[in-house]
Amino acid sequence: MALWDGRFGGGPHEEMQRFSESIGVDLRMFHEDIDGSQAHATMLGAVGLISTEEAEALCSGLEKVREEIESGAWTPDIALEDVHMAVETRLGVHVGDLAGKLHTARSRNDQVATDVRLWLKGRLEILDEQLARLIGVLLQRAEADGRILIPGFTHLQRGQPVWLGHQLLAHAWALSRDRERLSDALERVDRSPLGAGAMAGTPHPIDREMTADLMGFSGLVENAMDAVAARDHTQEVAAQCAICMTHLSRMAAELVLFSSREFGLLQLGEGFSTGSSIMPQKRNPDGAELVRGKAGRVYGDLQALLTMAKGLPMAYNRDLQEDREALFDAVETTIQCVSVMAGMWQGLSLRTGIYEEALKNDFLLATELADYLAAKGVPFREAHHIVGRLVKACEEENGDFSLLTLERLRAAHDSFEADVMEWLSPEGAAERRTSRGGTAQKEIARQIMLLRQSL
């Protein structure tokens, strides 16, 4: 029996029934649906819309439904359309006609909005925990392996020498902002829409503050029409996930590059790599590549949520049923990718000393020579030009900075003195970057302390 059988002469067409059901997606919210229903039943009893005994019976019956779904003892049929009707119908098996009183002063419109917000609160907590875990792994790596000297890249070309810890912390700080964004989004998610009804509220003397408190919400969505129509909180969460996936994708791209023979900086653990069906030697970075690929999937989820709500008039429209699949996918994919990334960083091995010899006399030390001259009072633009000519001269001789003698440097500019040779040390170049946020080890240690405090 459909909910609207009083208005219609018959039930929906079989094809329409299959087309419009959402229970296959919504059933994952059965815990949240039951939690919200128990809070609603308790409130109905407290304000006198049903008796205390009836409220207790409804809550007890709902708990039995929870146990049946959780254990697999009962699986709803798609004819029940959505998780709300599934729970209410099964509740009737346990408490009889009393189940019909549960829907007093609410609509499926505010019910689903409540379920989604409750589901999001729980998943955002899990995502935050996984982000904190990944940041913690990066900090452990920065402490254990942070003194490995590597080239810092811009445009994927060698730029300046940095310590590996500096690069790891760059990723950690980006992830810490993801946590901040999730915390901000949670403020807008953490508001109860229950009691809004279909869009206009209810004439019954309900207590919305009570149900919000029972469900653990920190506040209410104040306007009933906004409560059932709003999807900006789901879009916001999906946007946060998309940004987070961008950070993970960039990290994944580096793992792919740095694990290649051409870079040779690291080797991914076997648990997060795969082999080849034809090339026996291969250790493919599939975990990283899948994270990179799934970023596009989450971007698509965000685009779907934005497009779905665009141009919709107030208040509820059936289009909004399509939000859950994209939202669930965005959040759960991001959680999974953060967890996998933490596992990859925990299980990989790093090669020490691989770049120390290669970076000696490398042109990535050119900025050191320019800064040396700037410290002697030469305008930096002039110093940049002078060193650029030195680089060009060495290239024309098919060499590097090993060709530079003190005499040759002084010929380029008389501010060069004997101590300039100390500036052509890659380790020294990294350690001279002592400005706040620089790559020097003391700055790495300070940033690790700050990030640990944030965890």
N, C-alpha and C positions, 0 to 999 in steps of 0.2 A: 504493500500500500504506500503510495507516495504521500508526502506531507500535504500536498495541495489537492487531494482527491475530492474534497468538498466543492472545489471550484471547477474541476475538470471531470468530463464524463468517463475517461479511461486513463490508464497509465501511459507513461512515455513509450515511444517506439523503441524496439529493442536496439536499433542502431544508435538512437539518441542516448539511450541508457549507457551503452558502451562508450560513446563519444564524450559524455559529460561527467562520468564518474571520476572522482579524485581519490578514492580510498586507497588506490595503489601507491599514491604518493603520501597522502595524509596520515596513513596508519602509523608512520614512525612518530607521530605526535600523540600517540594514545596516552602516554603518561601525562603529558601536559593537559590533554583534554579532560582526563579524569581528575587531575589536580584542580583544574578550574571548576569542574562540575561539583566537586566536593566542597570547595570554597563557596560556590553559589548556593548549594543546598544548605550549608551551615548558616549562611546569611539569611536565607528565606525563613529558616526556623527562628533565628534571632529576632527578626522584625515581625514575626507573627503571620507571615503569608502561608506557612505550613506549620504543623506542630513540631515540637522538639523531637518527638518520637519519629515522626515522618522524616525529618532531616537526618536523624541517626540511621534510620533504615536505608535511606538513599545513599548515604556515605558508605555504609557497610556493603550494600549491593554493588556500588561502584568499585569497591576494593576487590570484590569477587570477580568482576569483569576484568580488572587489571591483571589479576592472577591468571585468568583463563587466556588472555591474549599473550601475556608474557611467556607462559608455559607452552603455548601452541595448542592448548586444549580446545580452543575455539578460534576459527578464522572467519572474519566477516566476508560475506558475498558482495560482489560489486553492485548488486541490486540495492544495497543499503546506501549507495551513492558516496557517502563521505564518512570520516571517522566519527563525527558528531552523532549521526544517525545510527551508526554501528554500535556505539557505546550505549546510546539511549535504548535502542532495540534490545540489546542483550541484557540491559538493566531490567527491562520488563520481564524477562524470564525469571529473575530472582525476586523482584518486589511487586510484580503485577502492575495494575493500573496506576499505582503510585508513581511509576516512572514518568507518567505524563505530566506530573506536577513539576518536575525538575526544570522544564523549559519556561516556567513562569518568569516573566520580566527579563527575558533575554532572547536573542535571535542568533541564528547561525552566523550572522554577520559579525556581531561582537565576539561570538564564541571563537571563530577561526582567528580573528585578530588577536585575541588573548592567547590562544594556543601558540601562534607563531612567535609572539613576544616572549612567552615562557620558554619555548624551544631555543630561541636565539640567546636568551640569558645563559642557559646552560652551555650552549656551544661556544659562546664567546669566552666563557670561563676556561673551557678546554683549550681553545685556540691561544688564549693568553698564556696558559701553562706551558703549551708546546713552544711558544715563542721564547718564553723565559728559559726553557730547557735548551733551545738552540743557542741563545745568547750565552748561556752558561758553558756550553761546549766550546764555543768560539773563544771565550775568555780562558778556558783551560788550555786550548791550543796556543793562544797568545802568550801565556805564561810558560808553557813547555817548549814551544818552538818559535817564539817571537824574535829570537836573535838570528834567525836565518836571513841572510842578506839577499834581496831580490831586486830586480829592476822595477821601478814604478812606471806604469805605462800610461801614456795618453795617445789616443788614436791607434792603440795597439803597437805603438813604437816606444822604444826605451826613452824614458823621460829623465828620472833622477833615481839614485839608489835609495831604497827604503828598507826598513826591517819588515819581515813578514807580519809581525805583530801589528804594525801600523795598518796594513791592508785588512787584516782580520777584524780589527776594531772598527774600520770604516763600515764593514758589513754589520757589525754588532750595533753600532749607533743607528743605522737605518732601521734595523729590526726593533730597536727600542722605541723609535717613533711610531712604528706600527702598533706597539702596545699602547702608546699614548692615544693614538687614533681610536683604537678599540675601546679604551676607557671613555673617551668622549662620546662615541656612538652609543655606548651602554646607557649613558644618561638619558638619551632619547628613546631607547628601546624599553627602558625600565619604567614604563608608565602603563597602567592598566586601562584597557578599553571596555572591560566587562561592565555591563549595566547600560551601555549605550543603546541596546536594542538594535532594531534594524537601521536606525539613523536618527531617531527623534527622541530617544529616551523612553521612559515608561511612566504610566500613572501610578504604579505601585510604589509603596514606601520603602524602597530598597536602600541599602547602605553600601555605596560603592567603595568608600574608604575601608570598610571592613573586609570586603572581598580582596581589595588590593593588598591589604596587610596580610591576610591569610595566605595569599599566593606569593608574598615576598616582594611585591612591587614597592618602589619608593615613592610613587605618585600616581596621578591619574591623567588620562587624556581628557581634557576638560570639556571639549565639544563633542556631542554624540555623533554628529555627522562626520566630523574629522576622524573620530575614533574608528569608524568602520571603513572609511575611504583612504586613510593615510597609508602610503607605502614608501614614504621617503626614508623611514628608518631601515627598511629592507634594502633600498637602493644604497643608502649610506654604508651599511655593513658590506654589501657586495663591492662597493667602491673601495672600502678599506681592504677587502680581500684582494682585489685587483692590484692595488698598490703594493701590498705585501708580496703578491706573486711576482710582481716586477722585480722586487728585491731578491727573491729566491731565484728567479730566472737569471739575473745577472751573476749571482753566486754560482749557479749551475754552469753557466757559460765558462766561468773561470775554472771550475773543476774539470770541465771537458778539455779546455786548453792546457791547463797545467799538468794534467795526467797524460798528455800526449808525449810521444818520444821527442818531439821537437822542443818542447819546453822541459819535460823531465823533472818537474819539481816534486810531484807527488804520485803515489799509486793508490787508487781506490781499493778498499777492501773487497774481498771476493763476495761478501754478502750483498753488496750493492752494485755488483758488476755482472755482466753476462759474457759468454763466449760466442764464438762463431760456429755456424754449422759446417763451414768449409775451411776456415783458416784456424788451425789449432793454436796459434800463438796469441790470438786476440783476447784482450780483456777490455770489453766495451763499457763506457760509462753510462749505461742505460738508465740508472737511477737519476743521474743529473739531467740527462736528455729528456726523460719523461717529465721531470719537474719543469724544465724549460718549455716543453710542449703544452703542459696543462695550464700554463699561464694564459695562453690564448683561449682556452676553454672558459676560464673564469672571466676573462674580458667579455666573452660572448654572453655569459650569464648576466653580467652588469648591463650590457646593451639590451638584453631581453627585458629586464626589469624596467629600465628607463622607457623603452618603446611601448611596453604594455600599458603603462600608466599615462602616457602622453595623450592628451586630447579627451580623456575620460571625464564626463560630467560627474558631479556629485550625485549620489553618494556611493553605494555599492553597485558594481557592475560585474557580471560573471567573468569578464576578462581577468579580473583580479585572482581568479582561481589558478591562473597560470603562473603566479608569482612563486609558489612554493618549490616547484621543481628546480627553477633556476637558483633560487636562494639556497635551498638545501645543497645543491651541487657546488655552488661557490664556496660555501662555508666548509663543507666536509672535504672538498678537494684541497682547500688551503690548509686545513688541519693536517691532512695526510701528507702533503708536500713538506710542511714544516717538520713533521716527525721524521720523514725520510731524510731530509737534509741534515738533521741532527745525527742520525745514524751514519750517514756518509762521512761527516766530519769526525765522528768518534772512531770510525774504523779505518780511515786512510792512514798511510805512512808518508812521511816527508823526507826528502833527501837534503841533507845538510851540506853546505859548502859548495853546492853546484855552481853558484854564480860568482863566488868570491874572486876567483882568478879571472873569469871572463869579464868582470866589470872593471878590473884594473886598467887604467888608461883608455877606458871606453868613452865615447863622446857624450855619454849621459852625465859626465862630470863637467861639461861645458859651463853649466850654471855656476859651478863652484868658482871657476876662473872669473866669471863676470861678477859674482858676489865679492870675490877677493878684491878686484879693482874698485868696486863700489865702496868697500870698507876703507880703501885708501883715498877716497874722496873723488874718484872718477864718476861722473854722471852715469847712471846705470844704462841709459840708452847708448851712450858712447862705448861703455864696457861691453855691452851686448854685441855691438858692431865689430869691435876689436876681436872678440873671441870667435865670432862667426867667421871672420877671415882666417883665423888660425885653424878652425875646423876644416874649412874649404881647402887650405893648403895641405893639411895632413891627408885629406881624401885624395887630392890630386897625386899624392905620392904613394897611394894605396896603403896608407898606414893609419895609426891612431895617435893618441896623445903621448905615446912612448917616444915619438919623434921630437917632442918638445924639450929642448934644453933651456937652462936659465938664460943663456945668451940669446936664444931665439925668442924667448918670451920678452926679454928686455928690449929686443929690437922692435917688437910689436908695440910695447909701451913701457916707459921707464919707471912706472910704479911697481912693476913686478920685481920682487926681491927673493932672496934665497928661500924664505919660508913658504913660498908659493907651492913648492913641491909637496908640502904636507896637505895641501888642499886637494891633491889629486888622489886621495885615498877614499875608496867607496864607503868604507866603514866610518871614516871621519866625516864624510859628507852627510851620512845619515844622522850621525850623532850631533852635528852642528845645528840641525833643525830643532832647536830647543824652544821655539815660540809655542805658545799655547796651541795644542792640537797637532804639533809637529811629530816627526817620526823618531825623535830621540827617545832612548829607552826610558828616561825619567818621565817623559810625557806619556809613553805607553803605560807605564806603571800607574800614573795618576788617572788615566782614563779607565783602566781596568778597575781601579778602586771605585770610581764614580758609577760605573756600570754595575758592579757588584752591589753597591748600595741601592740601586734602582731595582734590583732583583729581590 
